[in-house]
Amino acid sequence: MPETESARRTPTPSIRVATLADDTALARLDRDTWSPRHAVTPLPEPPYEPYFDVTHRPDEVLVAEDSGGFGGSEGGAICGYVRLVRPTPLACNAHVLQINGLAVAESARGTGLGRLLLRAAGEEAARRGARRLTLRVLSHNAPARALYASEGFVVEGVLPGEFFLGGEYVDDVLMGRSLTEE
């Protein structure tokens, strides 16, 4: 019996706003996806801190929840997240939101989930009234930079040698995109 197109499609995860109940799963995902390619903080060690605290709130995080079979994870499991924050507390900057964290579980890499989360972040930022979406990425993280560029982010600045990581100086690349232009 020939395989139908719907049977070949990869299940799509649902994207939703995080809740406090997601804390343990998000903290685990953060630890599991830690890499010197993107992290400027040391690898977390026990005892592990909770994901949510006074500066990391559930309403800032969109989670990708597996609807069953996506990327090889179990249905209901969190397989990725993106965090949206205001870059400053200034009223004159309230029209800008910043991606301040994006993670995709190893089992869901290569499935388009990072792109799906970026698009959801753009939609959510626009829904919240933002006119611009920005992010920061380390210069040596070529895969992330390519993904961001393919989604319309452009380099708006570079802070040369901003971080000393793994024995080398790494640039901090500032990228952004308009949410109001076609």
BAPAKE-156240 format. One record per residue: x, y, z of N, C-alpha, C in turn. Coordinates in pm, whole numbers, plus 50000, padded with zeros to 5 digits. Example, Ala and Ser with C-alpha at 12.3 -4.5 7.8 and 13.67 -1.06 7.14 Angstrom:
! residues 2
513194943150780512304955050780513204967050780/512854977550708513674989450714512905000350787/
This chain:
! residues 182
500854988250000500005000050000500905012450000/500715021649906501565033449900501335042550021/502435048750063502375057950176501715070950132/500775075750209500115088350174500955100050219/500675111850160501435123850196501275127150344/500065125550398499855128750540500615119150630/500815106950588501565097350669503055100550669/503545107250562504965110650553505315123350628/504325131850655504595144750718505115143050860/506045151450896506545151651033505515158651120/505185152851235504245159651324504785173451361/503895183051379504285196651415504055198551564/505065203651634504855206151776503935218051796/503285218551910502475230251942503355240152015/503115252951991503865263652057502895270452152/503325272152276502485278552377503355286352473/502725294952551503435302352655503725292652770/504905293652825505305284852935504465287353060/504455277553147503835278753279504865274753383/504595277853508505515273953616505755258853618/504775251153573504905236553571505985231953473/506435240653382507475237253285508885239053339/509025244053460510335247553515511355236253505/511025224653553511975213453554512385209453413/511415208653322511725204753184512585215253115/512315228053139513125238653077514525238953135/514655237053265515995236653327516805224953271/516165213553253516845201753196517245204353051/516335210252973516635213252833517805223052824/517825233052911518945242452914520275235352941/520275226253038521515218853069521915209652954/520915202652899521195192952791521695199652664/521315212052641521705218852518522875228452539/523425228952659524555237952685525695234652589/526305245052534527415243252441528295255652444/529615253852431530485265652424530275273652296/529515268352203529225275552079528315287552106/527455286452210526515297352237526505302252381/527055294652473526975298452615528145307252658/527835317652734528875326052790529025323452940/528205314552992528285310453132528805296153138/529405292353251529925278653263528825268153258/529215255953224528305244653224527695243253364/526375242853374525735241553506526145228653576/526325229653706526665218053788525675217153903/525465205053956524545203554070525065211254190/524195216254276522735215654264522265225454159/521335220854075520855229053964519865239654012/519985251153950519065262253978517765259953901/516655265153954515415264453875515545273253751/514765270353649514785278553527514135292153555/513005292153621512305304553649512785310653781/512955323853778513295331453898512755345553878/513185355153959512635368653949512955375353815/514015371053748514365377153619514015368253499/513525356353522513125347153416511705342453447/510725348353379509315345553408508695336653299/507705328653337507045319953239506435327553121/505885339453145505215346753036506195352152931/507495350952955508505355052858508935343652765/508485331752792508985319852723507885313052643/508205310152517507345301852434507995288152427/507235277752454507765264152449507165256652331/507965247852274507495238752171507245225452241/506015221152234505625208852301505325198452195/505965187052207505805176352109504375171252110/503795170651992502425165551979502415150351959/503605144451966503705129851951504535126051831/505775121951855506625117151748507515127451682/507375140151716508205150451654509635148951704/510585147551612511985146851651512315134951739/511445125051745511755113051821511455114051970/510855125052015510545126152158509125121752185/508795120552311507465115952350506465127352339/505205123852313504155133852309504075141152443/503895154352437503805162352558505135167452611/506245162352557507565166652604507935180052542/508605188452620509095201152568510355198252487/510325202352359511455199552271512195212152227/511745223652277512435236052245511765247852313/512485258952314511905271252367512595283352307/511915294752315512485307752281512015317452389/512925325952434512615335552541512655349652484/511585357252507511445371052460511435380552579/512325390352578512395400052687512555414152631/512295423852716512615437652680514105439352701/514805445352605516265446852620516665456952727/515765466552757516015476252864514695479152933/514735484953052513485488853118512975502653076/513635508952981513295522552940512015522852857/511145532552885509895534152810510165537152663/511235544652635511545548352496512035536452413/512245525052478512725512952412511685501752418/510485505152463509435494952483508935488752354/509245494652241508805489452111509715478352059/510735474652137511705464452097511605452552192/511595440652137511755428452216513005421452167/513625413952258514885407152227514735392252254/515245384252162515345369852186516525368052280/516235362652397517255361152499517335346452540/517395337952440517495323652464516665316052362/517285306252301516635297352206517325283952221/516535273552245517115260252260516225250052189/516875240352126516185229352059516805216352108/515985207252155516465194152202517225187052090/518225179752128519045172252031518165163651941/517145157351998516275148451920515445155951816/515325169151829514505176951736515345185551642/516665184451650517525192451562517395187551418/517455197051326517345193651185515925191851137/514945194651222513545192751186512855205851150/513555217051164512935230051138512355236451263/512575230351378511995235651501512575249351538/513875251451519514475264451548513805275351465/513575272751339512905282151249511475284651296/510775274051334509395275251383509355283951509/510305282051599510355290151721510665304751690/511575307351596511885321151557510635327951500/509915320951417508705326651358507645329151464/507505319951558506555321851668506965333751753/508265335551774508755347151851508405360051780/508565360451648508205372351572506725375451581/505905365051570504455366951580504065371751719/504655365751821504345369651959504825383851988/506005387351940506525400951960505595411051894/505145408251772504215417251703502895418051779/502405406751828501165406551905501285415352029/502475415652088502705423852208502975438552173/502935441852046503095455652004504505459851970/505425450451964506815453751929506915457351781/507815466351750508095470251612509405464251562/510255460051659511565454251625511805442051712/512565432651655512995420851728514505419851713/515225418651824516685418151820517185405651890/518475403051873519115391851941520615394151940/521295386252021522755386152024523205371852001/524275370251924524785356951892526305357651887/526955347151933528415346851929528885344851785/529965351751750530445351551612530815337551564/531245328751654531645315451609530475305551596/529265310351620528085301751607527485303451467/528195298351368527795299951228526405294051197/526055282151250524715276951218523595286151267/523725291551387522685300551439522645313451357/523795318951325523825331351246523165329251110/523405317851048522795314950918521275313650931/520815307051036519365305851059518745319651077/519345327851163518805341251187518765349451058/519825348950981519875356450855518785351650759/518555338450756517535333150666516125337250708/515975341550833514685346050883514585361350887/515495368150816515395382550800516185391050897/516915384850989517755392451082519015396851008/519425409151034520655414350975521605418651087/522885418051058523885422551155523775437651166/523575442451287523445456751313524615462151394/525455453151441526635457451515527445445451560/528705447951587529605437551636530425443451749/530465436451862531315440151973532535430951968/533645435751910534815427151889535415422352021/535735409552026536395403652142535645405552272/534345406052268533525408952387533625397952493/533855385552450533915374452544535215366652525/535765361752635536935352952632536435339052667/536335330452567535735317152583536665306552526/536935296452605537755285452555539125289752508/539675299852571541015304252536541105313752419/539945318552369539985328052258538955339052278/539215350452216538285361652219537245359652109/535995361552147534875359052055534035371852047/533655375551925532825387351904531375384451944/530705394851992529275394452020528605401551902/527775394251828527145399551708525705403451741/525365415951714524025421051739523235420551609/522085414051612521265412551492519865417351523/519145421751421517775426151442516985425851314/515695427551330514805428351215513575436351252/513015442851152511785450351171510605440651170/509605443851249508375436051249507265443351172/507585455151119506565463151051506785463950901/507965460250851508245460850707507995447350643/507595447750520507405435250444508725430650389/
